[in-house]
Amino acid sequence: MPNPAPLAALRTENADLAERLGSLTTAHDALTTAHEALKADYEGLKQQLDWFRRQLFGRRSEKQIPFDPVQQASLFEALGVEPATAPVPVEEISYRRRKNKPRGDAATETGLRFDESVPVTTIEVVDPAVEAIPETERERIGEKVTHRLAQRPASYEVLKYVRPVVKRRDTGELLTARMPSNVLERTLADVSLLAGMLVDKFTYHLPLHRQHRRMGDTGIVVSRSSLTNWAGQAIDLVKPIVDAQNAHVPEGGVLAMDETPVKAGRVAPGKMRQAYFWPVYGEDDEIVFHYAPTREHRHVDAFLRGFDGKLLSDGYEAYASYARRRGAVNAQCWSHTRRLYEQAKESDPDAAASALALIGGLYSIEREIRRARVEGAAKRAIRESQSAPIAKEFFAWCRRQTERADLLPKSPLAKALRYALDREDGLSVFLSDPRVAIDTNHVERGLRRIPTGRRNWMFAWTELGAERIGVIQSLLATCELHGVDPYTYLVDVLQRVGEHPAARVIELTPRVWKTLFADDPLRSDLDRARDSPTR
């Protein structure tokens, strides 16, 4: 009969080994999970480091190698799709570019180009040795002309109004002419100064304190606070024009919207409030900058005021939320989608290149549409026949990529795939509506003046100041979109707005003004005096 003691000891030892094996397995699983988490964190940090390196040392442009329209058929063949029966017409080049091709009204021997509005000062250069030759012994047979581009310091002028005082001999009554009216009564600022200050600050981003210093350098002494007050009062005068423009913008069926941060108002000593401008871009190439102290969703409702058409935006949830509540269609921006694949080039170059090639195909078709100036039903037909198959293949490719076993959940590629697939419906809106742009780049170009301005005037001291920035930038940005000179426009409307019928204030918006008044705008006394032959 076997001794039970060794068997019991063996069973105890086996139980201990099994327990140790279980604890080791648990520890191994925990370490594996921790390793995967650390690996994902490492990839994320590596991606951030690569991004910062690109910002500091790399190429920041998003422009890719142009998609060759000649090779477009091969892309369709690779996708198994028949190309459109009516391809986009390609512009025929029937000329050969010449070097130093003249542009404008005048071109010099050095390539300097300028039009007739540029003042030209003629300086005749003489040679003393030649001048010493008697005129009877020399003959002028021609001349050699050389041009140089010169600059004067900032030019300010003082308008001196002289009003004769006349006494009637029969009655002794004193008579004198009335002083011409001024845009800002009881101030020293001419309308030309008001328009120049606003254009210098908000188009050329020259802060008022630098303009004040420039005035001092030219011998003019004026209070800096006066410049601030004059600029604020001038902006308040044109606010009804922006209100009219704002009322017109949502009347179209398609809007584009974005937001950009700005520091406005002090919340504590040395600390500014983080606020936002929300530009809204309408179908008629008009843009309105709305100011809000936060980035909360409710501001979208306030600014769009029940708009139920198609809203083109980036991936911020506030826009999608508004569309769901109001029954609008939220079209999504392909440029924002593309940027995420651009960021994935370091960690997964092959997959990122495939995605960028497909998206590049969409942009190539859009480029050809713009070049051929196709609109309406023809534009929709091209998008449905040529762009839709590429978009379909892109989303199918994204789904296949999500099934990869080596795809880390926190990797840049995984984020890009989730972003695109979650917004597939919004990214497909442009395919069926020719009015919808493929991206929001036109809005970003319009709001670029805000980030550029932040580098110069940095912040707004008060929220009222930020609201005024939104007002004047709405007009200046729209002037740029319609090819209207901002100085000429402001000189005209600042004089006209006080007398123009309020019911027809829409006529003073840049879109309508260029048709009604641009050919014969109101001018300042300074411009009229310069053209006066008696000066």
URPEZI-V113768 format. One record per residue. RES is the residue in one small letter. SS is DSSP state (alpha for helix, beta for strand, coil for the rest). Layout:
res,ss
RES,SS
RES,SS
This chain:
res,ss
m,coil
p,coil
n,coil
p,alpha
a,alpha
p,alpha
l,alpha
a,alpha
a,alpha
l,alpha
r,alpha
t,alpha
e,alpha
n,alpha
a,alpha
d,alpha
l,alpha
a,alpha
e,alpha
r,alpha
l,alpha
g,alpha
s,alpha
l,alpha
t,alpha
t,alpha
a,alpha
h,alpha
d,alpha
a,alpha
l,alpha
t,alpha
t,alpha
a,alpha
h,alpha
e,alpha
a,alpha
l,alpha
k,alpha
a,alpha
d,alpha
y,alpha
e,alpha
g,alpha
l,alpha
k,alpha
q,alpha
q,alpha
l,alpha
d,alpha
w,alpha
f,alpha
r,alpha
r,alpha
q,alpha
l,alpha
f,alpha
g,coil
r,coil
r,coil
s,coil
e,coil
k,coil
q,coil
i,coil
p,coil
f,coil
d,coil
p,alpha
v,alpha
q,alpha
q,alpha
a,alpha
s,alpha
l,alpha
f,alpha
e,alpha
a,alpha
l,alpha
g,coil
v,coil
e,coil
p,coil
a,coil
t,coil
a,coil
p,coil
v,coil
p,coil
v,coil
e,coil
e,coil
i,coil
s,coil
y,coil
r,coil
r,coil
r,coil
k,coil
n,coil
k,coil
p,coil
r,coil
g,coil
d,coil
a,beta
a,beta
t,coil
e,coil
t,coil
g,coil
l,coil
r,beta
f,beta
d,coil
e,coil
s,coil
v,coil
p,coil
v,coil
t,coil
t,coil
i,coil
e,coil
v,coil
v,coil
d,coil
p,alpha
a,alpha
v,alpha
e,alpha
a,coil
i,coil
p,coil
e,alpha
t,alpha
e,alpha
r,coil
e,coil
r,coil
i,coil
g,coil
e,coil
k,coil
v,coil
t,coil
h,coil
r,coil
l,coil
a,coil
q,coil
r,coil
p,coil
a,coil
s,coil
y,coil
e,coil
v,coil
l,coil
k,coil
y,coil
v,coil
r,coil
p,coil
v,beta
v,beta
k,beta
r,coil
r,coil
d,coil
t,coil
g,coil
e,coil
l,beta
l,beta
t,beta
a,coil
r,coil
m,coil
p,coil
s,coil
n,coil
v,coil
l,coil
e,coil
r,coil
t,coil
l,coil
a,coil
d,coil
v,alpha
s,alpha
l,alpha
l,alpha
a,alpha
g,alpha
m,alpha
l,alpha
v,alpha
d,alpha
k,alpha
f,alpha
t,coil
y,coil
h,coil
l,coil
p,coil
l,alpha
h,alpha
r,alpha
q,alpha
h,alpha
r,alpha
r,alpha
m,alpha
g,alpha
d,alpha
t,coil
g,coil
i,coil
v,coil
v,coil
s,coil
r,alpha
s,alpha
s,alpha
l,alpha
t,alpha
n,alpha
w,alpha
a,alpha
g,alpha
q,alpha
a,alpha
i,alpha
d,alpha
l,alpha
v,alpha
k,alpha
p,alpha
i,alpha
v,alpha
d,alpha
a,alpha
q,alpha
n,alpha
a,alpha
h,alpha
v,alpha
p,coil
e,coil
g,coil
g,coil
v,beta
l,beta
a,beta
m,beta
d,coil
e,coil
t,beta
p,beta
v,beta
k,beta
a,beta
g,beta
r,beta
v,beta
a,beta
p,coil
g,coil
k,beta
m,beta
r,beta
q,beta
a,beta
y,beta
f,beta
w,beta
p,beta
v,beta
y,beta
g,coil
e,coil
d,coil
d,coil
e,coil
i,beta
v,beta
f,beta
h,beta
y,beta
a,beta
p,coil
t,coil
r,coil
e,coil
h,coil
r,alpha
h,alpha
v,alpha
d,alpha
a,alpha
f,alpha
l,alpha
r,coil
g,coil
f,coil
d,coil
g,coil
k,beta
l,beta
l,beta
s,beta
d,coil
g,coil
y,coil
e,alpha
a,alpha
y,alpha
a,alpha
s,alpha
y,alpha
a,alpha
r,alpha
r,alpha
r,alpha
g,coil
a,coil
v,beta
n,beta
a,beta
q,beta
c,coil
w,alpha
s,alpha
h,alpha
t,alpha
r,alpha
r,alpha
l,alpha
y,alpha
e,alpha
q,alpha
a,coil
k,coil
e,coil
s,coil
d,coil
p,alpha
d,alpha
a,alpha
a,alpha
a,alpha
s,alpha
a,alpha
l,alpha
a,alpha
l,alpha
i,alpha
g,alpha
g,alpha
l,alpha
y,alpha
s,alpha
i,alpha
e,alpha
r,alpha
e,alpha
i,alpha
r,alpha
r,alpha
a,alpha
r,coil
v,coil
e,coil
g,alpha
a,alpha
a,alpha
k,alpha
r,alpha
a,alpha
i,alpha
r,alpha
e,alpha
s,alpha
q,alpha
s,alpha
a,alpha
p,alpha
i,alpha
a,alpha
k,alpha
e,alpha
f,alpha
f,alpha
a,alpha
w,alpha
c,alpha
r,alpha
r,alpha
q,alpha
t,alpha
e,coil
r,coil
a,coil
d,coil
l,coil
l,coil
p,coil
k,coil
s,coil
p,alpha
l,alpha
a,alpha
k,alpha
a,alpha
l,alpha
r,alpha
y,alpha
a,alpha
l,alpha
d,alpha
r,coil
e,alpha
d,alpha
g,alpha
l,alpha
s,coil
v,alpha
f,alpha
l,alpha
s,alpha
d,coil
p,coil
r,coil
v,coil
a,coil
i,coil
d,coil
t,coil
n,alpha
h,alpha
v,alpha
e,alpha
r,alpha
g,alpha
l,alpha
r,alpha
r,alpha
i,alpha
p,alpha
t,alpha
g,alpha
r,alpha
r,coil
n,coil
w,coil
m,coil
f,coil
a,beta
w,coil
t,coil
e,alpha
l,alpha
g,alpha
a,alpha
e,alpha
r,alpha
i,alpha
g,alpha
v,alpha
i,alpha
q,alpha
s,alpha
l,alpha
l,alpha
a,alpha
t,alpha
c,alpha
e,alpha
l,alpha
h,coil
g,coil
v,coil
d,coil
p,alpha
y,alpha
t,alpha
y,alpha
l,alpha
v,alpha
d,alpha
v,alpha
l,alpha
q,alpha
r,alpha
v,coil
g,coil
e,coil
h,coil
p,coil
a,alpha
a,alpha
r,alpha
v,alpha
i,alpha
e,alpha
l,alpha
t,coil
p,alpha
r,alpha
v,alpha
w,alpha
k,alpha
t,alpha
l,alpha
f,coil
a,alpha
d,alpha
d,alpha
p,coil
l,coil
r,coil
s,coil
d,alpha
l,alpha
d,alpha
r,alpha
a,alpha
r,alpha
d,alpha
s,coil
p,coil
t,coil
r,coil
